[in-house]
């Protein structure tokens, strides 16, 4: 009898394991997002700015010197606009700016080797990254959310005609579009329910202003932090 009681209690203990420990479940993604939002609040955001070196050099090498100069000027203006609006409207955490050629150093956590940028986009060697959680951000195309969330189990027949229990999942149908995106320190998109992007609507006639894009990101992060607290 005592053995039956032991196995019964052991079974109950297994059942009582937190669902947040099971990767791929809604609870796991929620717990992960809650941890990440707190880490970001106490951490820093490294904003990666594009350089388009290959395209600009290709235009220059092909004899399109004026075109290359225009491309450089337009990119500089865009990057300065991003920096100015992030400084003014993003208050959730500290932000550091880097060019795309610093990506490998970030991924390898070579913090002391990274060339951080001033607000005028010149290298500022006085900037030092604090010892806090690091996330990255950039204006880029949002990839479809690769999160596969477990939704339950169903009985299905395999190729041999036998009934088997199969775990079912759901994924996000999000298409690709431009957005301000928050990523990990490995430049990997975060997942919902973390509010990891703010759309620019760049491909549509009513493009959202950079001010609106940044403010919406900042507000959504603050709201999610309150829910996660």
C-alpha positions in Angstrom: 0.0 0.0 0.0 2.8 2.4 0.9 4.4 1.8 -2.5 1.1 2.8 -4.2 1.1 5.9 -2.1 4.7 6.7 -3.0 4.0 6.3 -6.8 0.8 8.4 -6.4 2.7 11.2 -4.7 5.5 11.0 -7.2 3.0 11.3 -10.1 1.5 14.4 -8.4 4.9 16.0 -8.1 5.5 15.5 -11.8 2.1 17.0 -12.6 2.9 20.0 -10.4 6.0 21.0 -12.3 5.6 24.5 -13.6 4.6 24.7 -17.2 7.0 27.7 -17.5 9.8 25.1 -17.5 8.5 23.4 -20.6 10.1 25.1 -23.6 7.7 26.0 -26.4 4.6 26.3 -24.2 2.7 29.7 -23.9 3.8 29.7 -20.2 7.5 29.3 -21.2 7.4 32.2 -23.7 5.5 34.4 -21.1 8.1 33.6 -18.4 11.0 34.2 -20.8 9.5 37.6 -21.9 8.9 38.6 -18.3 12.6 37.9 -17.5 13.8 39.7 -20.6 11.8 42.9 -20.0 13.3 43.2 -16.5 16.7 42.5 -17.9 16.3 45.2 -20.6 15.1 47.7 -18.0 18.2 47.3 -16.0 20.4 46.8 -19.0 21.4 48.6 -22.2 20.4 48.6 -25.8 23.0 48.6 -28.5 21.5 50.2 -31.6 23.2 48.9 -34.8 23.3 51.5 -37.6 23.8 50.4 -41.3 26.7 51.5 -43.4 25.9 50.0 -46.8 29.7 49.9 -47.5 29.4 47.3 -50.3 26.6 49.1 -52.2 28.3 52.5 -51.9 31.7 51.1 -53.0 30.2 49.2 -55.8 28.6 52.4 -57.2 31.9 54.2 -56.8 33.9 51.5 -58.5 31.4 51.5 -61.4 32.0 55.2 -62.0 28.8 56.4 -60.3 30.7 58.8 -58.0 27.8 61.2 -57.6 25.4 58.4 -56.9 27.7 57.0 -54.3 28.0 60.4 -52.6 24.2 60.8 -52.6 23.8 57.3 -51.1 26.3 58.2 -48.3 24.6 61.5 -47.6 21.1 59.9 -47.4 22.3 57.2 -45.1 24.1 59.6 -42.8 20.9 61.7 -42.6 18.8 58.7 -41.8 21.2 57.4 -39.1 21.4 60.9 -37.5 17.6 61.0 -37.5 17.4 57.6 -35.8 19.9 58.7 -33.1 18.2 62.0 -32.5 14.8 60.4 -32.0 16.1 57.5 -29.9 17.8 60.1 -27.6 14.7 62.2 -27.3 11.8 59.7 -27.1 13.3 56.4 -25.9 13.6 56.4 -22.1 13.1 52.8 -21.2 16.9 52.1 -20.8 20.2 53.4 -21.8 21.1 53.3 -25.5 24.5 53.0 -27.2 25.1 53.3 -30.9 27.4 51.3 -33.1 27.9 50.7 -36.8 27.2 47.4 -38.4 31.0 46.6 -38.7 31.0 46.1 -34.9 28.6 43.2 -35.1 31.1 40.4 -34.6 32.6 42.1 -31.6 29.2 42.3 -30.0 28.4 38.7 -30.7 31.7 37.7 -29.2 31.2 40.0 -26.2 34.3 41.9 -26.8 32.9 44.9 -25.0 36.2 46.7 -24.6 37.0 46.5 -28.3 33.7 47.9 -29.6 33.8 51.4 -31.2 30.8 53.2 -29.8 29.5 56.3 -31.5 28.7 59.8 -30.3 25.4 61.4 -31.2 27.1 63.0 -34.2 28.2 59.5 -35.3 31.9 59.9 -34.6 33.8 57.3 -32.6 33.7 58.2 -28.9 36.4 56.2 -27.0 35.2 57.6 -23.7 32.1 55.5 -23.8 32.3 52.3 -21.8 29.7 49.6 -21.6 28.5 48.9 -18.0 28.3 45.3 -16.7 24.6 44.9 -17.3 22.4 42.8 -19.6 22.8 43.7 -23.2 20.2 43.7 -26.0 20.5 45.0 -29.5 18.2 46.9 -31.8 18.0 48.1 -35.4 15.7 49.2 -38.2 15.4 46.2 -40.3 13.0 43.7 -41.9 11.0 41.8 -39.4 11.2 38.1 -40.0 8.2 35.9 -39.4 8.1 34.9 -35.7 9.8 31.5 -35.5 8.3 30.7 -32.1 6.3 27.5 -32.2 3.9 27.4 -29.3 2.6 24.1 -28.0 -1.2 24.1 -28.0 -2.0 20.6 -26.9 -2.0 16.9 -27.8 -4.1 15.1 -30.3 -4.4 11.4 -31.4 -3.2 10.8 -35.0 -2.4 7.7 -37.1 1.1 7.2 -38.2 2.2 5.6 -41.5 1.6 2.2 -40.0 -2.0 3.1 -39.1 -1.3 3.1 -35.4 -2.9 5.8 -33.2 -0.2 7.9 -31.5 -0.3 11.0 -29.3 1.1 14.0 -31.1 2.0 17.4 -29.7 0.5 20.3 -31.8 2.0 23.7 -32.2 1.0 27.1 -33.6 3.3 29.6 -35.2 3.0 33.3 -36.2 1.9 34.1 -39.7 3.6 37.5 -39.6 4.9 38.6 -43.0 8.2 40.5 -43.5 8.0 44.3 -43.0 10.3 47.0 -41.8 10.3 47.8 -38.1 12.3 49.0 -35.2 13.3 45.6 -33.7 14.8 44.6 -30.4 17.0 41.5 -30.5 19.3 39.5 -28.2 23.0 40.2 -27.9 23.4 37.7 -30.8 21.1 39.8 -33.0 18.3 37.2 -32.8 14.7 38.4 -32.7 12.9 38.1 -29.5 9.5 36.5 -29.3 6.0 37.4 -28.3 4.6 38.3 -25.8 7.7 40.5 -25.6 6.8 43.8 -27.5 9.9 43.4 -29.6 9.0 45.6 -32.6 7.4 48.8 -33.7 6.4 49.0 -37.4 7.5 51.9 -39.6 5.0 51.2 -42.4 7.9 52.2 -44.7 6.4 50.4 -47.7 3.0 52.1 -47.5 2.0 55.7 -48.5 1.2 56.7 -44.9 4.7 55.9 -43.5 4.9 56.3 -39.7 7.2 59.0 -38.5 10.4 58.0 -36.7 9.1 59.9 -33.6 6.0 57.8 -33.6 7.9 54.5 -34.1 10.2 55.2 -31.2 7.5 56.5 -28.9 5.3 53.5 -29.5 8.2 51.1 -28.8 9.0 52.9 -25.5 5.4 53.0 -24.4 4.8 49.3 -25.2 7.9 48.3 -23.3 6.8 50.3 -20.2 3.3 48.8 -20.4 4.6 45.2 -20.7 7.0 45.8 -17.8 4.0 46.8 -15.6 2.2 43.6 -16.6 5.3 41.5 -15.9 6.0 43.0 -12.5 
